[in-house]
Amino acid sequence: MRVDLTDRAVAITGASSGIGAATALSCARAGMPVALFARRAERLEGVRKQVEAVGGRAIVVPGSVDEDADCERLIAETGRTFGGVYAVIANAGYGVEVPTWDMPEADIRAMFETNFYGSLRVLRPAIPAMREQGSGHLVMVSSGLSKIGIPRFAAYCATKAAQDYFARAMRIELAGEGVAVSSVHPVVTETEFSDAAEARAGNKRVFTKRTPGAFTQSAETVADAIVRRLRTSRGGEVWTSLPARIGLGTCVMFPGITDRVLLRMYRKRIG
């Protein structure tokens, strides 16, 4: 069933740049009031002005997905301002390229805190009202890498897989209550995310600097795919590249071959 998104409010984390900002604009064009959430308030104000420039409505809610109170405040302020919350998009996250044995446990925990637990923190407060009203849509922006662990990105892949698994379980649990749950699986996206991952890796970069152009896409491509899913009343996996979906599905089916391909690629790239 097609959903008219006009006046249905959406809260978006990681909305100060990249996929989050692009999704805010795409949602606004679809008629959705938008609550913008991220740590950088000044960047959020810039996105708010862009939303208003395309005829949309937006509020800025500065905060961190690492904090329970901030996430609860986002959902509460969205509901108070716009009369309810129809959709929540858990988009905030980051990655870093580092060998598994070199990544301190504290850094691994910090990445899970933001990428995975941060998603749960922002989605869970919205669920009671969605169940009561019998409608809503929860979205986790995961990754194509949720289906495969690649060298030097083990922690990142693990956080994305955790999002994917929880989204599937929630989708089944809430299926009979009118609440859709979707996971989004982009390929490498041309955003600030990639720049930040490269900066964290410094001169030890191997994978982050060599993704072929054919395997990259714009944040707007991902944003439009998210809005297309919001226009439906069903949840599920959202893929923004059919070749990537087929390729990663093949990797899951043939793990031994996948290991050999990754080993060859890894040896070639580390010289």
NUGUBA-325696 format. One line per 3 residues: number of its first residue (from 1); their letters; for each residue x, y, z of C-alpha. Coordinates in steps of 0.1 Angstrom, whole numbers, plus 2048, in hexadecimal, padded with zeros to 3 digits. Layout:
<atoms>
NUM) A) X/Y/Z ~ ...
</atoms>
This chain:
<atoms>
1) MRV) 800/800/800 ~ 80E/822/7F7 ~ 812/83B/813
4) DLT) 80C/860/80F ~ 829/86F/822 ~ 81B/892/824
7) DRA) 81C/8A0/848 ~ 82A/87F/855 ~ 848/889/86B
10) VAI) 86A/878/868 ~ 888/87A/880 ~ 8AA/874/871
13) TGA) 8CB/86F/883 ~ 8EC/878/874 ~ 8D9/893/861
16) SSG) 8F5/8AD/85F ~ 905/89F/840 ~ 906/882/827
19) IGA) 8EA/869/825 ~ 8D8/879/843 ~ 8D7/89C/834
22) ATA) 8CD/88F/811 ~ 8B1/87A/820 ~ 8A4/898/833
25) LSC) 8A1/8AB/812 ~ 891/88E/801 ~ 878/889/81D
28) ARA) 870/8AE/81D ~ 869/8AD/7F8 ~ 851/891/7FF
31) GMP) 83E/8A7/817 ~ 84C/899/838 ~ 855/8B0/855
34) VAL) 878/8A8/85F ~ 88A/8A7/881 ~ 8B0/8AB/87B
37) FAR) 8C6/89A/895 ~ 8ED/89A/898 ~ 908/8A8/8AE
40) RAE) 911/8C6/898 ~ 8F5/8DF/89D ~ 903/8F9/885
43) RLE) 904/8DF/869 ~ 8E0/8D5/871 ~ 8D5/8F9/86E
46) GVR) 8E3/8F9/84B ~ 8CF/8DA/842 ~ 8B0/8E9/851
49) KQV) 8B4/907/83A ~ 8B7/8F0/81C ~ 897/8DD/827
52) EAV) 884/8FE/82A ~ 892/909/808 ~ 880/8EC/7F8
55) GGR) 860/8F4/80A ~ 864/8DC/827 ~ 862/8E0/84D
58) AIV) 87E/8D6/864 ~ 889/8D8/888 ~ 8AD/8D5/895
61) VPG) 8B3/8BE/8B3 ~ 8D8/8BD/8BB ~ 8E4/89E/8CD
64) SVD) 8F7/87D/8CC ~ 8EA/85A/8C6 ~ 902/84F/8E1
67) EDA) 8EB/85F/8FB ~ 8CA/850/905 ~ 8BB/871/90F
70) DCE) 8C4/882/8EE ~ 8B3/867/8DA ~ 894/868/8F0
73) RLI) 893/88D/8ED ~ 895/88B/8C7 ~ 876/875/8C5
76) AET) 863/88A/8DF ~ 86B/8AB/8CE ~ 861/89D/8AC
79) GRT) 840/892/8BA ~ 839/8B2/8CC ~ 842/8C8/8AE
82) FGG) 831/8B5/892 ~ 816/8A2/8A4 ~ 825/880/8A3
85) VYA) 842/86B/894 ~ 83B/856/875 ~ 85F/84C/86D
88) VIA) 881/84A/87D ~ 8A1/846/869 ~ 8BF/83A/87C
91) NAG) 8DB/846/866 ~ 8F7/852/87E ~ 917/83E/87C
94) YGV) 93C/83D/872 ~ 957/825/867 ~ 97C/822/869
97) EVP) 996/80D/857 ~ 9AD/7FA/86E ~ 9B9/7D6/872
100) TWD) 9A5/7C2/88B ~ 9C3/7BC/8A2 ~ 9CB/7E1/8A2
103) MPE) 9A9/7EF/8AC ~ 9A7/7F6/8D1 ~ 989/7E5/8E2
106) ADI) 97D/808/8EE ~ 97B/813/8C9 ~ 968/7F4/8BF
109) RAM) 94F/7FA/8DC ~ 94C/81F/8D2 ~ 943/816/8AE
112) FET) 928/7FD/8BA ~ 91C/818/8D2 ~ 915/830/8B5
115) NFY) 90D/81A/897 ~ 8F9/7FF/8A8 ~ 8ED/809/8CB
118) GSL) 8E8/82D/8BE ~ 8CF/81E/8A5 ~ 8BC/80C/8C0
121) RVL) 8BC/82A/8D6 ~ 8AA/840/8BC ~ 892/825/8AF
124) RPA) 885/816/8CF ~ 876/836/8DE ~ 860/83A/8C0
127) IPA) 852/816/8C0 ~ 837/819/8DB ~ 825/836/8CA
130) MRE) 828/825/8A8 ~ 819/805/8B5 ~ 7FD/819/8C5
133) QGS) 7F5/82C/8A6 ~ 7F9/80D/890 ~ 811/81D/877
136) GHL) 835/828/874 ~ 856/820/863 ~ 877/818/874
139) VMV) 896/81A/85E ~ 8BA/80F/865 ~ 8D4/81B/84D
142) SSG) 8EB/7FD/84C ~ 902/7F4/82F ~ 909/7DB/814
145) LSK) 926/7D1/82B ~ 90D/7C3/844 ~ 90E/7A3/82F
148) IGI) 934/79F/82E ~ 952/7A6/844 ~ 96F/7B6/831
151) PRF) 993/7BB/83D ~ 99A/7D9/853 ~ 975/7E1/857
154) AAY) 96B/7C5/86E ~ 95C/7DB/889 ~ 948/7F0/870
157) CAT) 93B/7D2/85E ~ 931/7C2/87F ~ 91D/7E1/889
160) KAA) 90B/7E2/868 ~ 903/7BD/86A ~ 8F5/7C2/88D
163) QDY) 8DE/7DE/87F ~ 8D3/7C6/863 ~ 8CB/7A9/87B
166) FAR) 8B8/7BF/893 ~ 8A4/7D0/877 ~ 899/7AE/86A
169) AMR) 88E/7A2/88C ~ 87B/7C2/894 ~ 86B/7C0/871
172) IEL) 85C/79E/879 ~ 853/7A8/89D ~ 840/7C7/892
175) AGE) 831/7BA/872 ~ 80E/7B6/87F ~ 80D/7D8/890
178) GVA) 80F/7F0/872 ~ 834/7F9/879 ~ 84C/7F3/85C
181) VSS) 871/7ED/862 ~ 88B/7F1/847 ~ 8B0/7EE/844
184) VHP) 8C3/802/829 ~ 8E2/7F3/818 ~ 8F5/80D/804
187) VVT) 916/807/7F2 ~ 933/820/7F7 ~ 922/842/7F8
190) ETE) 932/863/7EE ~ 92F/874/810 ~ 942/883/82D
193) FSD) 941/85F/83C ~ 95C/854/823 ~ 971/872/82A
196) AAE) 96F/86D/84F ~ 979/848/84B ~ 997/851/837
199) ARA) 9A1/86C/850 ~ 99F/853/86D ~ 9B4/83A/859
202) GNK) 9CF/853/851 ~ 9EC/846/83D ~ 9E2/822/844
205) RVF) 9C5/823/82B ~ 9C0/804/815 ~ 99C/800/80C
208) TKR) 98D/822/812 ~ 9A0/834/7F7 ~ 99B/81B/7DB
211) TPG) 976/815/7D5 ~ 970/816/7AF ~ 957/831/7A3
214) AFT) 940/816/796 ~ 93A/80A/7BA ~ 932/82C/7C8
217) QSA) 912/840/7C9 ~ 904/861/7D5 ~ 8F3/868/7F6
220) ETV) 8D5/873/7E3 ~ 8D2/851/7D3 ~ 8CF/841/7F5
223) ADA) 8B8/85C/802 ~ 89F/857/7E5 ~ 8A0/832/7EB
226) IVR) 897/837/810 ~ 879/84E/807 ~ 86D/835/7ED
229) RLR) 86C/81B/809 ~ 85A/833/821 ~ 83F/837/806
232) TSR) 836/813/80B ~ 826/803/829 ~ 83F/7E6/82B
235) GGE) 862/7E2/838 ~ 87F/7CE/82B ~ 8A2/7D2/81E
238) VWT) 8A9/7F0/808 ~ 8C5/7EC/7EF ~ 8D2/809/7DA
241) SLP) 8E7/7F4/7C2 ~ 8DA/7D4/7B2 ~ 8FD/7C8/7A8
244) ARI) 909/7CC/7CC ~ 8EB/7B9/7D9 ~ 8F1/79C/7C2
247) GLG) 917/79D/7C8 ~ 914/79D/7EE ~ 8F9/783/7ED
250) TCV) 911/76D/7D9 ~ 92C/773/7F3 ~ 915/766/80E
253) MFP) 90D/747/7FA ~ 931/73F/7F3 ~ 946/749/811
256) GIT) 965/735/807 ~ 967/746/7E5 ~ 961/768/7F6
259) DRV) 97E/762/80E ~ 995/75B/7F1 ~ 98B/77A/7DE
262) LLR) 98E/790/7FC ~ 9B1/781/804 ~ 9BD/788/7E1
265) MYR) 9AF/7AC/7E2 ~ 9BE/7B2/804 ~ 9E1/7A6/7FA
268) KRI) 9E0/7BB/7DB ~ 9D5/7DA/7ED ~ 9EE/7D8/809
271) G) A0A/7D2/7F0
</atoms>
